[in-house]
Amino acid sequence: MAFITQDLQEHECVIQHIIIKADQLSGAESLYVRHVRLPFHKLRHTTDTYINIFHKKRWQDLTGIYKYSMQISCHGKGRLELHGAFASPNKKGPETAAPSILLDACTVNSPEASFCWSPHLDGAYDFFFLAWEEESEGSLHIDYAQYIATSANKPRSIKIAIVTTTYQRHEDIGRLATMYRRACESMPDISLATHLFIINNKQEDKEFLWQYAHPQISIITNSKNLGGSGGFAQGARLAVEDGTFSHVLFMDDDALASGESWFRTLRLAAC
């Protein structure tokens, strides 16, 4: 994993990407960005969604890191906004956050060259999110947006064994393997720091599963059905015997996870 070392030995680490467009999860657009049409053909977009809102308070509780910032690169014409919110009493999820407060904003007028904005996140707030407005559809293009953690301690080296057990569920395991392969191809961190173990409990499915062969995927076919718990235990044992993994993550074969979910798991474990 790549880290940027600043003066005073501070270490910056990208811990969360803001997903602008939905990936392979069809129909999941509302999990990422909300779109609102304004008068005079203007458009407003907000990332106060389940996937994209940044739960800074939770990150602080789990890692002890208190210094965070947002980093956006874009081009075109429009307006960027940083919003913050407090958690409601006795509630943990972003859906229960109090109404948001506009903390910072800037106008973008850079039709060709990239414009970068890096506001720091005020420690008083629990949640943060990015919003932007454009004069017309496509007038402001977000190249990337992400959250950065800055700490005096260098993040640990992490490698996660992802273990799933399957039995005669071709569609489910095929979807999971495909999404994992795409994540490895699009996000180098996932390719370098994870490996998927597919424990196949049906001998007859061996030939079918080989179509998902990949350097980051190990397919183990058992001669008899060991059941879900037996398959997970087998995958964990293989990961331990390998000797290179720091963590084991168990995952059902019908579960769907975007590449960003695996990325954030890596970053949280590293921090």
Contacts in CASP RR format, 6 or more apart in sequence:
PFRMAT RR
TARGET T0000
AUTHOR 0000-0000-0000
METHOD contacts of the structure
MODEL  1
MAFITQDLQEHECVIQHIIIKADQLSGAESLYVRHVRLPFHKLRHTTDTY
INIFHKKRWQDLTGIYKYSMQISCHGKGRLELHGAFASPNKKGPETAAPS
ILLDACTVNSPEASFCWSPHLDGAYDFFFLAWEEESEGSLHIDYAQYIAT
SANKPRSIKIAIVTTTYQRHEDIGRLATMYRRACESMPDISLATHLFIIN
NKQEDKEFLWQYAHPQISIITNSKNLGGSGGFAQGARLAVEDGTFSHVLF
MDDDALASGESWFRTLRLAAC
1 13 0 8 1.000
1 155 0 8 1.000
1 157 0 8 1.000
1 158 0 8 1.000
1 189 0 8 1.000
1 192 0 8 1.000
1 193 0 8 1.000
1 266 0 8 1.000
1 270 0 8 1.000
3 11 0 8 1.000
3 12 0 8 1.000
3 13 0 8 1.000
3 154 0 8 1.000
3 155 0 8 1.000
4 11 0 8 1.000
4 12 0 8 1.000
5 11 0 8 1.000
5 12 0 8 1.000
6 12 0 8 1.000
6 150 0 8 1.000
9 152 0 8 1.000
10 150 0 8 1.000
10 151 0 8 1.000
10 152 0 8 1.000
11 150 0 8 1.000
11 151 0 8 1.000
11 152 0 8 1.000
11 153 0 8 1.000
11 154 0 8 1.000
11 155 0 8 1.000
12 148 0 8 1.000
12 149 0 8 1.000
12 150 0 8 1.000
13 148 0 8 1.000
13 149 0 8 1.000
13 150 0 8 1.000
13 151 0 8 1.000
13 155 0 8 1.000
13 267 0 8 1.000
13 270 0 8 1.000
13 271 0 8 1.000
14 146 0 8 1.000
14 147 0 8 1.000
14 148 0 8 1.000
14 267 0 8 1.000
15 59 0 8 1.000
15 147 0 8 1.000
15 148 0 8 1.000
15 149 0 8 1.000
15 264 0 8 1.000
15 267 0 8 1.000
15 268 0 8 1.000
15 271 0 8 1.000
16 54 0 8 1.000
16 146 0 8 1.000
16 147 0 8 1.000
16 260 0 8 1.000
16 264 0 8 1.000
16 267 0 8 1.000
17 144 0 8 1.000
17 145 0 8 1.000
17 146 0 8 1.000
17 260 0 8 1.000
17 263 0 8 1.000
18 47 0 8 1.000
18 52 0 8 1.000
18 130 0 8 1.000
18 142 0 8 1.000
18 144 0 8 1.000
18 145 0 8 1.000
18 146 0 8 1.000
18 147 0 8 1.000
19 32 0 8 1.000
19 33 0 8 1.000
19 51 0 8 1.000
19 52 0 8 1.000
19 258 0 8 1.000
19 260 0 8 1.000
20 32 0 8 1.000
20 33 0 8 1.000
20 142 0 8 1.000
20 145 0 8 1.000
21 32 0 8 1.000
22 28 0 8 1.000
22 29 0 8 1.000
22 31 0 8 1.000
22 32 0 8 1.000
23 182 0 8 1.000
23 258 0 8 1.000
23 259 0 8 1.000
23 260 0 8 1.000
24 178 0 8 1.000
24 179 0 8 1.000
24 182 0 8 1.000
24 258 0 8 1.000
25 31 0 8 1.000
25 256 0 8 1.000
25 258 0 8 1.000
30 49 0 8 1.000
31 49 0 8 1.000
31 50 0 8 1.000
31 51 0 8 1.000
32 47 0 8 1.000
32 49 0 8 1.000
32 51 0 8 1.000
32 52 0 8 1.000
33 45 0 8 1.000
33 46 0 8 1.000
33 47 0 8 1.000
33 49 0 8 1.000
33 52 0 8 1.000
34 45 0 8 1.000
34 46 0 8 1.000
34 47 0 8 1.000
34 48 0 8 1.000
34 49 0 8 1.000
35 43 0 8 1.000
35 44 0 8 1.000
35 45 0 8 1.000
36 43 0 8 1.000
36 44 0 8 1.000
36 45 0 8 1.000
36 46 0 8 1.000
37 43 0 8 1.000
37 44 0 8 1.000
38 44 0 8 1.000
38 133 0 8 1.000
41 135 0 8 1.000
41 136 0 8 1.000
41 137 0 8 1.000
42 133 0 8 1.000
42 134 0 8 1.000
42 135 0 8 1.000
42 136 0 8 1.000
43 133 0 8 1.000
43 134 0 8 1.000
43 136 0 8 1.000
43 137 0 8 1.000
44 131 0 8 1.000
44 132 0 8 1.000
44 133 0 8 1.000
45 131 0 8 1.000
45 132 0 8 1.000
45 133 0 8 1.000
45 134 0 8 1.000
46 83 0 8 1.000
46 129 0 8 1.000
46 130 0 8 1.000
46 131 0 8 1.000
47 53 0 8 1.000
47 129 0 8 1.000
47 130 0 8 1.000
47 131 0 8 1.000
47 145 0 8 1.000
48 83 0 8 1.000
48 85 0 8 1.000
48 94 0 8 1.000
48 100 0 8 1.000
48 127 0 8 1.000
48 129 0 8 1.000
48 131 0 8 1.000
49 129 0 8 1.000
50 94 0 8 1.000
50 95 0 8 1.000
51 258 0 8 1.000
51 260 0 8 1.000
52 129 0 8 1.000
52 130 0 8 1.000
53 94 0 8 1.000
53 97 0 8 1.000
53 127 0 8 1.000
53 128 0 8 1.000
53 129 0 8 1.000
54 68 0 8 1.000
54 70 0 8 1.000
54 121 0 8 1.000
54 127 0 8 1.000
54 128 0 8 1.000
54 129 0 8 1.000
54 147 0 8 1.000
55 93 0 8 1.000
55 94 0 8 1.000
55 126 0 8 1.000
55 127 0 8 1.000
56 68 0 8 1.000
56 121 0 8 1.000
56 123 0 8 1.000
56 125 0 8 1.000
56 126 0 8 1.000
56 127 0 8 1.000
56 128 0 8 1.000
57 87 0 8 1.000
57 126 0 8 1.000
57 127 0 8 1.000
58 92 0 8 1.000
59 65 0 8 1.000
59 68 0 8 1.000
59 149 0 8 1.000
59 268 0 8 1.000
59 271 0 8 1.000
60 66 0 8 1.000
62 268 0 8 1.000
62 271 0 8 1.000
63 149 0 8 1.000
63 151 0 8 1.000
63 268 0 8 1.000
63 271 0 8 1.000
65 149 0 8 1.000
65 150 0 8 1.000
65 151 0 8 1.000
65 271 0 8 1.000
66 123 0 8 1.000
67 120 0 8 1.000
67 149 0 8 1.000
67 150 0 8 1.000
67 151 0 8 1.000
68 120 0 8 1.000
68 121 0 8 1.000
68 123 0 8 1.000
68 147 0 8 1.000
68 148 0 8 1.000
68 149 0 8 1.000
68 150 0 8 1.000
69 118 0 8 1.000
69 119 0 8 1.000
69 120 0 8 1.000
69 121 0 8 1.000
69 147 0 8 1.000
69 148 0 8 1.000
69 150 0 8 1.000
70 82 0 8 1.000
70 117 0 8 1.000
70 118 0 8 1.000
70 119 0 8 1.000
70 121 0 8 1.000
70 128 0 8 1.000
70 130 0 8 1.000
70 145 0 8 1.000
70 146 0 8 1.000
70 147 0 8 1.000
70 148 0 8 1.000
71 116 0 8 1.000
71 117 0 8 1.000
71 118 0 8 1.000
71 144 0 8 1.000
71 145 0 8 1.000
71 146 0 8 1.000
71 147 0 8 1.000
71 148 0 8 1.000
72 80 0 8 1.000
72 116 0 8 1.000
72 117 0 8 1.000
72 118 0 8 1.000
72 130 0 8 1.000
72 142 0 8 1.000
72 144 0 8 1.000
72 145 0 8 1.000
73 114 0 8 1.000
73 115 0 8 1.000
73 116 0 8 1.000
73 142 0 8 1.000
73 143 0 8 1.000
73 144 0 8 1.000
73 145 0 8 1.000
74 80 0 8 1.000
74 108 0 8 1.000
74 110 0 8 1.000
74 114 0 8 1.000
74 115 0 8 1.000
74 117 0 8 1.000
74 132 0 8 1.000
74 140 0 8 1.000
74 141 0 8 1.000
74 142 0 8 1.000
74 143 0 8 1.000
75 108 0 8 1.000
75 110 0 8 1.000
75 111 0 8 1.000
75 112 0 8 1.000
75 113 0 8 1.000
75 114 0 8 1.000
75 115 0 8 1.000
75 140 0 8 1.000
75 141 0 8 1.000
75 143 0 8 1.000
76 108 0 8 1.000
76 109 0 8 1.000
76 110 0 8 1.000
76 111 0 8 1.000
76 115 0 8 1.000
76 139 0 8 1.000
76 140 0 8 1.000
76 141 0 8 1.000
77 108 0 8 1.000
77 109 0 8 1.000
77 110 0 8 1.000
77 111 0 8 1.000
77 134 0 8 1.000
77 135 0 8 1.000
77 139 0 8 1.000
77 140 0 8 1.000
78 107 0 8 1.000
78 108 0 8 1.000
78 109 0 8 1.000
78 132 0 8 1.000
78 133 0 8 1.000
78 134 0 8 1.000
78 135 0 8 1.000
78 139 0 8 1.000
78 140 0 8 1.000
79 105 0 8 1.000
79 106 0 8 1.000
79 107 0 8 1.000
79 108 0 8 1.000
79 132 0 8 1.000
79 133 0 8 1.000
79 140 0 8 1.000
80 105 0 8 1.000
80 106 0 8 1.000
80 108 0 8 1.000
80 117 0 8 1.000
80 130 0 8 1.000
80 131 0 8 1.000
80 132 0 8 1.000
81 102 0 8 1.000
81 104 0 8 1.000
81 105 0 8 1.000
81 130 0 8 1.000
81 131 0 8 1.000
81 132 0 8 1.000
81 133 0 8 1.000
82 102 0 8 1.000
82 103 0 8 1.000
82 104 0 8 1.000
82 105 0 8 1.000
82 119 0 8 1.000
82 121 0 8 1.000
82 128 0 8 1.000
82 130 0 8 1.000
83 100 0 8 1.000
83 101 0 8 1.000
83 102 0 8 1.000
83 103 0 8 1.000
83 128 0 8 1.000
83 129 0 8 1.000
83 130 0 8 1.000
83 131 0 8 1.000
84 100 0 8 1.000
84 101 0 8 1.000
84 103 0 8 1.000
84 122 0 8 1.000
84 125 0 8 1.000
84 127 0 8 1.000
84 128 0 8 1.000
84 129 0 8 1.000
85 94 0 8 1.000
85 97 0 8 1.000
85 98 0 8 1.000
85 99 0 8 1.000
85 100 0 8 1.000
85 101 0 8 1.000
85 125 0 8 1.000
85 126 0 8 1.000
85 127 0 8 1.000
85 128 0 8 1.000
85 129 0 8 1.000
86 97 0 8 1.000
86 98 0 8 1.000
86 125 0 8 1.000
86 126 0 8 1.000
86 127 0 8 1.000
87 93 0 8 1.000
87 96 0 8 1.000
87 97 0 8 1.000
87 98 0 8 1.000
87 126 0 8 1.000
87 127 0 8 1.000
88 96 0 8 1.000
88 97 0 8 1.000
88 98 0 8 1.000
94 127 0 8 1.000
97 126 0 8 1.000
97 127 0 8 1.000
100 127 0 8 1.000
100 129 0 8 1.000
101 125 0 8 1.000
103 119 0 8 1.000
103 122 0 8 1.000
103 125 0 8 1.000
103 128 0 8 1.000
104 119 0 8 1.000
106 117 0 8 1.000
108 115 0 8 1.000
108 117 0 8 1.000
108 140 0 8 1.000
114 143 0 8 1.000
118 148 0 8 1.000
121 128 0 8 1.000
121 147 0 8 1.000
128 147 0 8 1.000
130 145 0 8 1.000
132 140 0 8 1.000
132 142 0 8 1.000
133 140 0 8 1.000
134 140 0 8 1.000
149 267 0 8 1.000
149 271 0 8 1.000
151 271 0 8 1.000
155 267 0 8 1.000
155 270 0 8 1.000
155 271 0 8 1.000
156 246 0 8 1.000
156 269 0 8 1.000
156 270 0 8 1.000
156 271 0 8 1.000
157 246 0 8 1.000
157 270 0 8 1.000
158 193 0 8 1.000
158 246 0 8 1.000
158 247 0 8 1.000
158 266 0 8 1.000
158 269 0 8 1.000
158 270 0 8 1.000
159 193 0 8 1.000
159 194 0 8 1.000
159 195 0 8 1.000
159 244 0 8 1.000
159 245 0 8 1.000
159 246 0 8 1.000
159 247 0 8 1.000
160 193 0 8 1.000
160 194 0 8 1.000
160 195 0 8 1.000
160 245 0 8 1.000
160 246 0 8 1.000
160 247 0 8 1.000
160 248 0 8 1.000
160 249 0 8 1.000
160 262 0 8 1.000
160 265 0 8 1.000
160 266 0 8 1.000
160 269 0 8 1.000
161 194 0 8 1.000
161 195 0 8 1.000
161 197 0 8 1.000
161 235 0 8 1.000
161 236 0 8 1.000
161 238 0 8 1.000
161 239 0 8 1.000
161 242 0 8 1.000
161 245 0 8 1.000
161 247 0 8 1.000
161 248 0 8 1.000
161 249 0 8 1.000
162 180 0 8 1.000
162 194 0 8 1.000
162 195 0 8 1.000
162 196 0 8 1.000
162 197 0 8 1.000
162 249 0 8 1.000
162 251 0 8 1.000
162 262 0 8 1.000
163 197 0 8 1.000
163 199 0 8 1.000
163 231 0 8 1.000
163 232 0 8 1.000
163 235 0 8 1.000
163 236 0 8 1.000
163 239 0 8 1.000
163 248 0 8 1.000
163 249 0 8 1.000
163 250 0 8 1.000
163 251 0 8 1.000
164 173 0 8 1.000
164 176 0 8 1.000
164 196 0 8 1.000
164 197 0 8 1.000
164 198 0 8 1.000
164 199 0 8 1.000
164 250 0 8 1.000
164 251 0 8 1.000
164 252 0 8 1.000
164 253 0 8 1.000
164 255 0 8 1.000
165 199 0 8 1.000
165 201 0 8 1.000
165 226 0 8 1.000
165 227 0 8 1.000
165 228 0 8 1.000
165 230 0 8 1.000
165 231 0 8 1.000
165 232 0 8 1.000
165 253 0 8 1.000
166 172 0 8 1.000
166 173 0 8 1.000
166 198 0 8 1.000
166 199 0 8 1.000
166 200 0 8 1.000
166 201 0 8 1.000
166 202 0 8 1.000
166 205 0 8 1.000
166 253 0 8 1.000
167 200 0 8 1.000
167 201 0 8 1.000
167 202 0 8 1.000
167 205 0 8 1.000
167 225 0 8 1.000
167 227 0 8 1.000
167 228 0 8 1.000
168 202 0 8 1.000
168 205 0 8 1.000
169 253 0 8 1.000
169 254 0 8 1.000
170 205 0 8 1.000
170 208 0 8 1.000
172 253 0 8 1.000
172 254 0 8 1.000
173 198 0 8 1.000
173 209 0 8 1.000
173 212 0 8 1.000
173 253 0 8 1.000
174 212 0 8 1.000
175 256 0 8 1.000
176 251 0 8 1.000
176 253 0 8 1.000
176 254 0 8 1.000
176 255 0 8 1.000
176 256 0 8 1.000
177 196 0 8 1.000
177 198 0 8 1.000
177 209 0 8 1.000
177 212 0 8 1.000
177 214 0 8 1.000
177 217 0 8 1.000
178 212 0 8 1.000
179 256 0 8 1.000
179 257 0 8 1.000
179 258 0 8 1.000
179 259 0 8 1.000
180 196 0 8 1.000
180 216 0 8 1.000
180 217 0 8 1.000
180 262 0 8 1.000
181 212 0 8 1.000
181 214 0 8 1.000
181 216 0 8 1.000
181 217 0 8 1.000
182 259 0 8 1.000
183 190 0 8 1.000
183 258 0 8 1.000
183 259 0 8 1.000
183 262 0 8 1.000
183 263 0 8 1.000
184 190 0 8 1.000
184 191 0 8 1.000
184 194 0 8 1.000
184 214 0 8 1.000
184 216 0 8 1.000
185 191 0 8 1.000
186 259 0 8 1.000
187 259 0 8 1.000
187 262 0 8 1.000
187 263 0 8 1.000
189 263 0 8 1.000
189 266 0 8 1.000
190 259 0 8 1.000
190 262 0 8 1.000
190 263 0 8 1.000
190 266 0 8 1.000
191 216 0 8 1.000
193 266 0 8 1.000
194 216 0 8 1.000
194 262 0 8 1.000
194 266 0 8 1.000
195 216 0 8 1.000
195 217 0 8 1.000
195 218 0 8 1.000
195 245 0 8 1.000
196 214 0 8 1.000
196 216 0 8 1.000
196 217 0 8 1.000
196 218 0 8 1.000
197 217 0 8 1.000
197 218 0 8 1.000
197 220 0 8 1.000
197 235 0 8 1.000
197 238 0 8 1.000
197 239 0 8 1.000
198 209 0 8 1.000
198 212 0 8 1.000
198 217 0 8 1.000
198 218 0 8 1.000
198 219 0 8 1.000
198 220 0 8 1.000
198 253 0 8 1.000
199 220 0 8 1.000
199 222 0 8 1.000
199 226 0 8 1.000
199 230 0 8 1.000
199 231 0 8 1.000
199 232 0 8 1.000
199 234 0 8 1.000
199 235 0 8 1.000
200 206 0 8 1.000
200 209 0 8 1.000
200 219 0 8 1.000
200 220 0 8 1.000
200 221 0 8 1.000
200 222 0 8 1.000
201 222 0 8 1.000
201 224 0 8 1.000
201 225 0 8 1.000
201 226 0 8 1.000
201 227 0 8 1.000
201 228 0 8 1.000
201 231 0 8 1.000
202 221 0 8 1.000
202 225 0 8 1.000
203 221 0 8 1.000
203 222 0 8 1.000
203 223 0 8 1.000
203 224 0 8 1.000
205 221 0 8 1.000
206 219 0 8 1.000
206 221 0 8 1.000
209 219 0 8 1.000
209 221 0 8 1.000
210 219 0 8 1.000
212 219 0 8 1.000
213 219 0 8 1.000
218 238 0 8 1.000
220 234 0 8 1.000
220 235 0 8 1.000
220 238 0 8 1.000
222 231 0 8 1.000
222 234 0 8 1.000
226 234 0 8 1.000
232 250 0 8 1.000
235 248 0 8 1.000
236 248 0 8 1.000
236 250 0 8 1.000
239 245 0 8 1.000
239 248 0 8 1.000
240 248 0 8 1.000
246 269 0 8 1.000
247 269 0 8 1.000
249 265 0 8 1.000
251 257 0 8 1.000
END
